[in-house]
Amino acid sequence: MKKNNISIVVASDNHYAILIGALVKSIELNHSTEEHIDFYIIDDGISSLNKRKIEESVNPDKLTVKWFEKKTIIPDGVSIPVDKSAFPLTTYLRLFAPYALPADVERMIYLDVDTVVLKDISILWNTELNGNTIGAVIDVGKTVDCAWGGIPNYKDFGLTADTKYFNAGIMLIDVIKWREQDISTKVIDTLRTYAEHVVLVDQYGLNVVFANKWEELNPKWNWFATFYDEDPYIIHYLDIKPTFKTYRSQEKFKTIFFEYLNQTKWAGFKPVSGKYRVFRKVSNKIKKQIMNFFQKD
């Protein structure tokens, strides 16, 4: 393991494995500098078939895929809080991403799997954090007083309404500081203590813990697919994913997604019915209700 390798971490269950295919291919094809990329996948039940497809879709001379089962990175005594949203429990795994890395890795890039990278990832990798633990992009809601997101009880933390609020889907992280500051535990404790106020799951906790203490990145590094831009660096498919027929974001960005996917072992994939997406959301809620029942018991 070389310290100057670029370390990227994602987390996924089997449903989103296909998205990793397009993402990892986009990173590989747009990376032109000499650093090797270590691409870590926190595995939340990805099938052996999909693992093989991911591994066979990349050039090993440029990028190495490394696997971690989720149970191996969550510290002892720490449990994932159960909310009532339709977000999959997998989303919480980014809180533990720094623990998936070897001890000599000093920084990492966390990416949601519903992204594609159109710029050389080394540019983001070499971005200065200026003493901050993380770098991120302002969310669609922009500030903590966002009516549908943000931090509803921001006044409890002494924050003003115009405090900036970031999207946690793309983060540049100082791994050493994250561990030293025990960020994962602080976020989990925040989510439990203020459970009735939590919106957008762990993103709420991250914004509470890092309020006014994060490096603001160029918004092109987390460009939301609902909005048009001629030259985004990373496209983030926040809404319905391009793998569904009900996709409703920018058509250009759907085309870009499939340009990368068709260079992987998923070549020729056709979008599936949106009913599958609805079923999955219902399934996520039921799973959480069951977990919550047993945790209370």
N, C-alpha and C positions, 0 to 999 in steps of 0.2 A: 504493500500500500504506500503510494507516494503522497506526500502532503500536498503537492501541487496538482493532484488529480482533482477534477471537478466532481463534487459529491452532490447528487440530486436524490431526493427522497419523495416517493409517492406512497399512497395507501389505497388499497382497492379490495372490493369483494369480487366475486365471479361475474356479477352483472356488468360491471364497468371495465372488465379486462380488455374488451375490444377497444376502449378509448385509449388504454395504455399503448396499444399497437400504433395508433396514429401519432400519439404524443412522442413516443420514443423515436419513431422514424423521423419526425420533424426536427427533433433535437440533433440527431445524427447528421442529417443532410445539410443542416445550416451551421454546423460547427466546423470552423476552418482553421482554428489555432491548434497548437501542438498538444495541449493538455488532453490526457485521456479522461473519459467520463466514466465514473462509477455510478450506476443507476440502481438505487436501492428500492425494492418494492416490499412494503409491509403487506403481507399476504393475509387477507381475511377470508380465506376459503376459495381461492382461485383454483380452478380445476387443472389437473395435470395436462390436459389437452391445450388449454389456453396459456399455460406457462410455456409449453413447448412452442406455441405460435409466437409468443412474445420474443423468446430467445432466438428463434429462427428468422425473425424479421429484422434483426440488426446486424451491423458490421462489427464483429468483435475486436477488430483492430482499432476502432474508434470508441467503442462503448461496451462496458461489461455490465451485464445484469446480475444483481445480487438479491437473494431472497431472505426475508425474515418473517417468521410466523408471528402474529400479533402478540401471542402470549409470552414471547421471549423478550419483548421490549418494554412491557409495562412493569414498572418497579414493584417490588413486593409491598403489599399493604395498600396499594392504590387500586381503586375500582372506578370504572367509567360510570358517571351519573346517568340516570335514565330520564330523558325528557319526554314530552308528549307530542313532539313533532314527527313529521314523516321523513326527516333526514335519517339516513342509515347510520347505525352506530359506528360504522367505519370512519365517519368524519372526525370522530374524536381522536383517532390514532395519530393525527398530525401533532398532537400535544406531546407525544412520546417519540417522535421522529429523531430527535437528537440522540436518543439512547440506542438507535439502530446502527450507529456509526462506530468505527474503531476509535480508540482513545487518541490517536494522533491526528484525527480530522478536526480542524479548527472552525470550519464554517460549512454551511450546506445551503442548498436551495430546496425549499419545499414547494411542490407543485400539485394542485388538484389535478386529477386525471382527466377532467373535462377541459383540457387546454391543448393548444398546439403552439409550438415555438417557431417563429419566423425569422428570428435574429440569432446571431451567434451567441449561445448561452454564456460564453466566456465573458462577454461584456457585462452581463448582470453579475456574474461571479466575481468580477473584479471591482464592482461598485463599492465605494467607501460607505461604511456605516457611521462614521464620525462619532465613535464611542457608544453608539446605541447597540442593543442586543439584536434587534430585528430591523429589516427594511421592508416596506410594504407600500401598496397603492391605495389611495382613498377609495372607499366603497361608493356604490351608486347612491347610497343615502347621505354620503358626504360628512355629516356631523352626528354627534351622539343624540341629538333631539329628533332624529328622523322618526316620523310618525309610524312607520311600519317595521322599523328595525332599530338600530342604534342601541343606546343604553337608556331604557325608559326611566330608571331611577338615578340618572347621572348626578343629580344634586346630592345624593347620599355620599358621593365620592368627592365632593367639592369641585365638580367640573362645571364649566359654563356651557350653555347651549351650543355654542359654536366650536366646541372642542372637536377636532378632526377624528374621523372614524374610518378605520382601514378594513379592507377585504383580506381575509386570512387565506385565500386560495393560492396566493403566490407570496412566499416570504423568503427573504435572504436572512439567514440566521447565524449569529455568532454562537457556535455550539458550546464553547467553553463558558461563556457568560450565562447562557441558558441553564446549563447544569449547575454552575456555581450559585445562581440565583434561585434555583429550584422552581423554575417557572411552571413546569407541568403541575406540580402540587398546588401552587398558588392559584392557577387557573381552575383546577378541579374544586378547590375549596371555595372559590368565588361562585362557581356554578351551583354548589350545594347551598351555600349561605343565602344566596339571592335567587333561588330557584323560581320564585313567582314572577320575577322580572326578566328572566332569560329569554332573549329573542335571537334566532339564528344560531342556536346551540353554542358551541365553544368559541365562536367569533365574539360573542358577548364577553366571555371571560377574558379572552386575549386583549380586547380593547379596554377592559377595566384595568387589568394588570399593567398594560403598556400605555395607558393614557398619557399623552404629551411626552412620551419617551420612546418614540420610534422614528426611524429615518424614512422620510417620504420619497418614494421612487417615482420616476417618470410614469405617468398613467399608461403609456404604451406597453409597459411590462405586465399589465393586467388589463387588457382591453376587453370590455364586456361585449359579447357578440350581438347584443341587441342594438348597439350603436355602430354607425359606419365610421370607418377610418381608412384612409388610403394606405397607410403604412404602419400597422400595429406590430409590436414586437412579440407579444404573446396574446393569442385570442383565447378568451375564457367563455365557454359555453354555459353561462350561469343558468339559463332557462332550460327549456326542453332540448335535449341533446340531438345532434344531427343524425343519430342512429334511429330516430323515430320519425314516422311520417308526419307527425304533428309539430315538427320543428317550425318555429316561427320567428327566429332571429334573422340577421342579414344573410341573404341567399349566397352572396359572395363567400362568406365565411364557411358555409356548408360545403361549397365547392372545394375550398381549400382543404377542409377536413378530409374529404374523400380522395383528394389528390395524394395525400400522405397514406391514408388507409389502404389504398389500392396498390401501394408499394410494399405491403406486408402480407402475412399469411391470411389476412382477412380480405384479400383482393376480391372484388366482385360482390361484396356484401351489399344487400339492399335494405333500406330502412324498414323497420317493423312497425306494427300497429301501435298507436298510442295507448291502447287498452292495456298493453303489457306494462307500461309505465305506471298507470293508475293502480293496477294490481300490486305492483311492487311497493308503492307508497302505503297502501292499505296493509300489506304484509309487514312493512317496517313498523307501523304503529302497533300492530298486534304483537309483534316480537317484543317491543318495548314494554307493553302492558304486562306481558308474561314475566319478563325480567323484573319489572317493578314489584310485581306480586311476590316473587320469591325473595327479593331483597328485603321487603318489609317483613316477610315471614321470618 
